[in-house]
């Protein structure tokens, strides 16, 4: 989801809710503790220099059970971040939420609530690493029965 899509979705809502990938709703008293501009400057395993810029939201919950973030307040936070940080409408959004460790998610909207979407890693230089395209998709790795001393790892 991009900033522009988030703003459009918020204008039509009366409440803001987020759903975790397994279906659990975040408690309604969650906070947006940060809106950030994150730039990642890196070299992939094939030696290609890359830059990636995203908008980052950090969601958090505390014991203040009467807290509710209204859509207009969220829009105000976004507008402040646009002015202060230079967020643009075309930036993709990543969301951080505390679980066993800080979880990092993509974001989608189903017309009623926002959905935290799982993110996955990938080799960006498969040709340079000698990995045949599509051979090692994540579901295949999860289904494999790797054991210590086995030949799969």
ZIWOKA-V657870 format. One record per backbone hydrogen bond with DSSP energy under -1.0 kcal/mol. NH is the residue of the N-H (numbers start at 1). CO is the residue of the C=O. Records with the same first field share a line. If there is no record, write none. Layout:
BEGIN
NH: CO, CO
END
This chain:
BEGIN
3: 91
4: 89
6: 2
7: 3
8: 4
9: 5
10: 6
11: 7
12: 9
13: 10
19: 114
20: 24
23: 20
26: 18
30: 27
31: 60
33: 58
34: 58
36: 56
38: 54
40: 52
42: 50
44: 48
47: 44
50: 42
52: 40
54: 38
55: 92
56: 36
57: 94
58: 34
59: 96
60: 31
65: 63
67: 64
74: 70
75: 71
76: 72
77: 73
78: 74
79: 75
80: 76
81: 77
82: 78
83: 79
84: 80
85: 81
86: 82
91: 88
93: 1
94: 55
95: 105
96: 57
97: 103
99: 101
103: 97
105: 95
106: 117
108: 115
110: 113
114: 17
115: 108
116: 19
117: 106
129: 125
131: 126
135: 132
141: 137
142: 138
143: 139
144: 140
146: 144
150: 147
END
